[in-house]
């Protein structure tokens, strides 16, 4: 495999393929994909971050507390970002 990569045309084809794949993945818009925001330490910080997620495609929902794996300790706040139809 190492000898194949010494050919400029093969290296060029691999590079072009990697760049094209990266462009497709980064420029694709989410197709009705709702997602959670990052975790914020306080409710005030969570509410302050919500306006930055408003766009023509998305709208943030209300902040809600996030708990650890067994539900005994609140670890922060998050909100759902919904895709508009």
N, C-alpha and C positions, 0 to 999 in steps of 0.2 A: 504494500500500500504506500509506503514511503517513497518508492521510486516513481509511482504514478504522479504524486504531488510535485515532482520536480518539473513536470511539463507545464509551461506557461498557459496553454489553452485549458488544461484541466483545472489548474488553480483559478483561472479566470471564470470558468463555468461554475465552479463551486462558490466563488465569491459572489457572482451575479445571482445565483440561486438563493444564497443566504440573505443578501440584501433585499431581494424581491419578497422573500418570505417574511422578513422583518417588517417591510413596508405594509404588506397585506395585514399582518397582525396588529400593527400599531394604528393604522388608519381606519380600521373597520369600526363601525359604530355598533354599540350593543343592540341586539335585536330583542327589544322588550325584556331586558335583563335587569331586574331589581337587585340592589346590592346594599350591604350594610356599610355605614360610615366607619371610620377608624374609632377606636375607643378613646373617650375623653374622661379625664379624671373627675370633673365636676359637672353638675347639671348646667351651671352658668356657661362653662366653656363649650359644652355641647350645643346649647341654644345659640351661642355666638357664632358657631361654625355653620349652622344650618343655612344661612343666606348664601354662602359661597357655593352651595350645591343646587341652587335654583338656575334652571336654564330652559330653553325652549323644548328640550327633550326630557328633563328630569324635574322632579319636585320632591323635596325632603319631607318626611313624615315627622311626627312628634318624637322627642327624645324619650328613651326608656332605660331603666337600670339594667345592667348586665351583671350576672352573678358567676361565681366560680363553678366548677364542675358539679358540685353537689348542692348548690343553692344556698350555702350558709353565709357567704360573704359577698357584698357588693364590690365589684372590681372597677366599675366605671359606668359611663353612659354612652349610648350609641343611638343611631336613628336609621331608619330604612329610607333609601333613596329609590323612589318609584319612577319608572319610565312612563312618560305620557304617551297616550295612544292618539 
